[in-house]
Amino acid sequence: MEGLLWKNILKVEKLTSGSKLSKFLHRPFNYCFSIFYRFIFYKIFKQSIRISTSTFFGKKLEIDFPSCNDIFITGAKTHSSEIRLTKFLIKNIQQAETFIDIGAHVGYFSLLVNEISQNGKIFSFEPTQKTFQLLRLNTNHFQKIKIENLALSDKENTTTFFVADSINSEYNSLSNDVFVEKNISFTEQKIQNTTFDNYFSDKNLTDKTFIKIDTEGAEMLVLKESIKFLQSHSPIVMMEYLQNSSSNNYENAVKFLSSLNYKCYSINTNGDLQLCPDVTNFMQQENSDSENLVFKK
């Protein structure tokens, strides 16, 4: 299975850097439909549509198109950092007994891990109601994936959540920083919060836990209330880092993990870890504004 997944993600990587013709030939109908819908229909009517697509690992995925356009065209999330994260998971996730997907969106990474890991438990958190319904549809055939319509934060309460239109739905967050920075319009919803340590206090997690955090600026809210587990079990943490954020949320998250004796690693093109002592310098060298970093002790 790992060999086939590796072969397929390399095909996606080649496709991503290839020509428009190669993308058209890969999925002709999807490519043409994407152009028509995104650049004509959606611009006029601002209306999304639920459609089904397939992933590079062979699983069906319901999406709220034009969100997830890269998966619709290629079968994968295609930002360079997401391809490298995918490679890292293919190589390492079988070691995990638990995978915790905080900010699961429609379940792409949860389903990928479910495909690779035969015995591990998967917990997927998605607070936005509309997106959660897609997450439910995408995962309801897989018993080891437990989904929660919750945000992991620093409090147990009901709070405001910032929600964009479909095409920007992956930016939904407890923080509105990214919307301000990118000049994206948003609405506000009320959602339920819980904390990491409270939620997992009775779940019998082990040291072989992988945590993926993609919460668009709310990473510190998750981390500071997971401190008991981070100190006692030293899980591997994968976290998206945005370089040009106007706030210090991402820098503070890196400093917080460093204070717990975590070291920061980047993921290279082979899916292997390289020590990354200076995140800002690394991202400047890579000319990247978004990276998935890995933290481990």
C-alpha positions as CSV (number, residue, x, y, z in Angstrom):
1,M,0.0,0.0,0.0
2,E,2.7,2.5,1.0
3,G,4.5,1.9,-2.3
4,L,1.4,2.6,-4.4
5,L,0.6,5.7,-2.4
6,W,4.1,7.0,-2.8
7,K,4.0,6.3,-6.5
8,N,0.6,8.2,-6.8
9,I,1.7,11.2,-4.8
10,L,4.8,11.6,-6.9
11,K,2.5,11.6,-10.0
12,V,0.5,14.4,-8.3
13,E,3.6,16.3,-7.5
14,K,4.7,16.1,-11.2
15,L,1.2,17.1,-12.3
16,T,1.2,20.1,-10.0
17,S,4.4,21.5,-11.5
18,G,3.3,20.5,-15.0
19,S,1.4,22.3,-17.8
20,K,-2.2,23.2,-18.0
21,L,-2.4,20.6,-20.8
22,S,-1.2,17.8,-18.4
23,K,-3.8,18.8,-15.8
24,F,-6.5,18.7,-18.5
25,L,-5.4,15.3,-19.8
26,H,-5.4,13.9,-16.2
27,R,-9.1,14.7,-15.6
28,P,-10.5,16.4,-18.6
29,F,-14.1,16.9,-17.4
30,N,-13.0,18.1,-13.9
31,Y,-10.6,20.6,-15.5
32,C,-13.1,22.1,-17.8
33,F,-15.9,22.1,-15.2
34,S,-13.5,23.8,-12.7
35,I,-12.7,26.6,-15.2
36,F,-16.3,27.2,-16.1
37,Y,-17.6,27.1,-12.5
38,R,-14.9,29.1,-10.8
39,F,-14.4,31.8,-13.4
40,I,-17.9,32.2,-14.7
41,F,-20.7,30.7,-12.6
42,Y,-19.2,31.4,-9.1
43,K,-18.1,34.9,-10.0
44,I,-21.6,35.8,-11.0
45,F,-23.7,33.9,-8.5
46,K,-21.4,33.3,-5.5
47,Q,-23.0,29.9,-5.0
48,S,-21.1,26.7,-4.2
49,I,-22.2,23.2,-5.2
50,R,-21.6,19.9,-3.4
51,I,-19.9,17.4,-5.7
52,S,-18.1,14.2,-5.3
53,T,-14.5,13.7,-6.3
54,S,-11.8,11.1,-5.7
55,T,-8.4,11.2,-4.0
56,F,-5.1,10.0,-5.1
57,F,-5.4,7.2,-2.5
58,G,-8.7,6.0,-4.0
59,K,-11.3,7.3,-1.6
60,K,-14.4,9.3,-2.6
61,L,-14.6,12.8,-1.1
62,E,-17.6,15.1,-1.0
63,I,-16.6,18.7,-1.3
64,D,-18.3,22.1,-1.4
65,F,-16.9,23.2,-4.7
66,P,-15.1,25.5,-5.6
67,S,-13.4,24.7,-2.3
68,C,-10.9,21.9,-2.6
69,N,-10.3,22.7,-6.3
70,D,-6.8,21.1,-6.2
71,I,-8.2,17.8,-5.0
72,F,-10.9,18.0,-7.7
73,I,-8.3,18.4,-10.4
74,T,-5.4,16.2,-9.1
75,G,-6.8,14.0,-6.3
76,A,-4.6,15.7,-3.7
77,K,-3.9,18.9,-1.7
78,T,-1.2,20.4,-3.9
79,H,0.6,23.1,-2.0
80,S,4.2,22.1,-1.8
81,S,4.1,21.9,2.0
82,E,1.0,19.7,1.9
83,I,2.6,17.3,-0.6
84,R,5.6,17.1,1.7
85,L,3.3,16.5,4.7
86,T,1.6,13.8,2.8
87,K,4.9,12.1,2.1
88,F,5.9,12.4,5.8
89,L,2.6,10.7,6.8
90,I,3.0,7.9,4.2
91,K,6.4,7.2,5.7
92,N,5.7,7.6,9.4
93,I,2.0,7.3,10.3
94,Q,2.0,3.6,10.7
95,Q,4.0,4.2,13.9
96,A,1.0,6.0,15.4
97,E,-1.6,4.5,17.6
98,T,-3.6,7.7,17.5
99,F,-3.9,10.5,14.9
100,I,-5.7,13.7,16.0
101,D,-6.8,16.0,13.2
102,I,-7.5,19.4,14.6
103,G,-9.1,21.5,11.8
104,A,-10.0,18.4,9.7
105,H,-12.1,20.4,7.1
106,V,-13.7,17.7,4.9
107,G,-11.4,15.0,6.1
108,Y,-8.7,14.7,3.5
109,F,-5.8,13.9,5.9
110,S,-8.0,11.9,8.2
111,L,-9.0,9.6,5.3
112,L,-5.4,9.4,4.2
113,V,-4.3,8.3,7.6
114,N,-7.2,5.8,7.8
115,E,-5.9,4.3,4.5
116,I,-2.4,3.9,5.8
117,S,-2.8,3.0,9.4
118,Q,-4.6,-0.3,9.9
119,N,-5.1,-0.2,13.7
120,G,-4.7,3.4,14.8
121,K,-7.6,5.5,16.2
122,I,-8.4,8.8,14.4
123,F,-10.1,11.8,16.0
124,S,-11.2,14.6,13.6
125,F,-12.4,18.0,14.8
126,E,-14.3,20.4,12.6
127,P,-16.4,23.2,14.2
128,T,-18.1,24.7,11.1
129,Q,-21.5,23.0,10.7
130,K,-21.6,23.0,6.9
131,T,-18.1,21.6,6.6
132,F,-18.8,19.1,9.4
133,Q,-21.6,17.6,7.4
134,L,-19.2,16.9,4.6
135,L,-16.7,15.4,7.1
136,R,-19.5,13.2,8.3
137,L,-20.4,12.0,4.8
138,N,-16.8,11.4,4.0
139,T,-15.9,9.3,7.1
140,N,-19.2,7.6,8.1
141,H,-18.1,4.3,6.6
142,F,-14.9,4.1,8.7
143,Q,-15.4,3.0,12.3
144,K,-12.0,4.0,13.6
145,I,-12.6,7.7,12.6
146,K,-14.4,9.6,15.4
147,I,-15.6,13.0,14.3
148,E,-16.5,15.9,16.6
149,N,-18.4,19.1,15.7
150,L,-16.2,21.0,18.1
151,A,-13.3,23.5,18.2
152,L,-10.3,22.7,20.4
153,S,-9.4,25.9,22.2
154,D,-8.4,27.2,25.6
155,K,-11.9,27.2,27.2
156,E,-15.0,25.1,27.6
157,N,-17.6,27.5,26.2
158,T,-19.7,28.7,23.3
159,T,-17.7,31.3,21.3
160,T,-17.6,33.2,18.0
161,F,-16.2,31.4,14.9
162,F,-15.3,33.2,11.7
163,V,-16.5,31.6,8.5
164,A,-15.7,32.5,4.9
165,D,-17.5,31.7,1.7
166,S,-16.9,28.3,0.1
167,I,-13.9,29.2,-2.0
168,N,-12.1,30.3,1.2
169,S,-13.6,27.8,3.6
170,E,-10.2,26.4,4.6
171,Y,-9.4,29.7,6.4
172,N,-12.3,29.3,8.8
173,S,-11.0,29.9,12.3
174,L,-11.5,31.1,15.9
175,S,-9.2,34.0,14.9
176,N,-10.2,36.6,12.2
177,D,-6.5,37.5,11.6
178,V,-6.2,35.6,8.3
179,F,-9.4,37.3,6.9
180,V,-8.1,40.7,7.7
181,E,-4.7,39.9,6.2
182,K,-6.1,38.5,3.0
183,N,-9.1,40.9,2.8
184,I,-11.6,38.0,2.8
185,S,-15.2,38.6,3.8
186,F,-16.6,36.5,6.5
187,T,-19.6,35.8,8.7
188,E,-19.8,34.9,12.4
189,Q,-21.2,31.7,13.9
190,K,-21.5,30.4,17.4
191,I,-19.7,27.1,18.0
192,Q,-18.9,24.9,20.9
193,N,-15.3,24.8,22.4
194,T,-13.6,22.3,24.4
195,T,-10.0,21.9,25.5
196,F,-7.6,19.2,24.4
197,D,-6.7,18.0,27.9
198,N,-10.3,17.9,29.0
199,Y,-11.5,16.0,25.9
200,F,-8.8,13.4,25.9
201,S,-8.5,12.9,29.7
202,D,-10.3,9.6,29.5
203,K,-9.3,8.5,26.0
204,N,-6.2,6.5,27.1
205,L,-3.8,8.1,24.6
206,T,-0.3,6.7,24.4
207,D,3.1,8.2,23.5
208,K,2.5,7.1,19.9
209,T,0.2,9.9,19.1
210,F,0.4,12.3,16.1
211,I,-1.4,15.6,16.3
212,K,-2.0,17.7,13.2
213,I,-3.1,21.4,13.9
214,D,-4.4,23.5,11.2
215,T,-6.5,26.2,12.9
216,E,-5.6,29.3,10.9
217,G,-4.0,31.4,13.7
218,A,-5.7,29.7,16.7
219,E,-2.8,27.2,17.3
220,M,-1.8,28.7,20.6
221,L,-5.3,28.3,21.9
222,V,-5.1,24.6,21.2
223,L,-1.6,24.1,22.5
224,K,-1.7,25.9,25.8
225,E,-4.6,23.7,27.0
226,S,-2.9,20.5,25.8
227,I,0.2,21.1,28.0
228,K,-0.5,18.2,30.3
229,F,-0.5,15.7,27.4
230,L,2.5,17.4,25.7
231,Q,4.5,17.1,28.9
232,S,3.5,13.6,29.8
233,H,3.4,11.8,26.5
234,S,5.5,13.9,24.0
235,P,3.4,13.3,20.9
236,I,4.6,14.4,17.5
237,V,3.0,17.7,16.5
238,M,2.4,18.8,12.9
239,M,1.4,22.5,12.7
240,E,0.8,24.8,9.8
241,Y,2.8,28.0,10.0
242,L,2.0,31.2,8.1
243,Q,5.0,33.4,7.6
244,N,3.3,36.7,6.8
245,S,0.8,36.8,9.6
246,S,0.4,40.2,11.2
247,S,-0.1,38.6,14.6
248,N,2.5,36.7,16.7
249,N,0.3,33.6,17.0
250,Y,2.6,31.3,15.0
251,E,5.8,32.5,16.5
252,N,4.3,32.2,20.0
253,A,3.3,28.6,19.2
254,V,6.8,27.7,18.1
255,K,8.2,29.3,21.3
256,F,5.7,27.5,23.5
257,L,6.6,24.1,22.0
258,S,10.3,25.0,22.3
259,S,9.8,25.7,26.0
260,L,8.5,22.2,26.4
261,N,11.7,20.9,24.8
262,Y,10.3,20.3,21.4
263,K,12.6,20.8,18.4
264,C,11.2,22.2,15.1
265,Y,11.7,20.3,11.9
266,S,10.9,21.1,8.2
267,I,9.9,18.3,5.8
268,N,12.1,17.9,2.8
269,T,11.0,16.7,-0.7
270,N,11.6,13.1,0.3
271,G,9.2,13.4,3.3
272,D,12.1,13.3,5.8
273,L,12.6,15.7,8.6
274,Q,15.4,18.3,8.7
275,L,16.2,20.4,11.8
276,C,14.8,23.9,11.5
277,P,16.2,26.1,14.2
278,D,15.1,29.4,12.6
279,V,11.6,29.2,10.9
280,T,11.7,32.7,9.5
281,N,15.0,32.2,7.8
282,F,14.0,28.8,6.5
283,M,10.8,30.1,4.9
284,Q,12.6,33.1,3.4
285,Q,15.1,30.7,1.8
286,E,12.3,28.6,0.5
287,N,10.3,31.7,-0.6
288,S,7.3,30.2,1.2
289,D,4.6,31.9,3.1
290,S,3.0,28.6,4.4
291,E,4.7,25.5,5.7
292,N,3.7,22.4,7.7
293,L,6.3,22.1,10.4
294,V,6.9,19.0,12.6
295,F,7.7,19.2,16.3
296,K,9.1,16.4,18.3
297,K,11.4,15.8,21.3
